[in-house]
């Protein structure tokens, strides 16, 4: 199993926020509303995507998210 640092990213154009927990390839997904959870071949969560994620709401919490990411040693980027 690949051990990598979790990564949070947000794409303003497509309004998708992704939380990548592991770089393992997704082989299965659960979809509920605008949330998609991807699983690797071992059944572990590898990524969570939030579609139609409103950037204005995201921006309001951006400082808190950045602080959390820094304290938790999580890579964070906004495209």
Secondary structure, DSSP 4 states (H G I P E B T S, - for coil): ------EEEEETTTTEEEEE---SPP-EEEEETTEEEEE-TTS-EEEEEEET--HHHHHHTHHHHHHHHHHTT-EEEE-
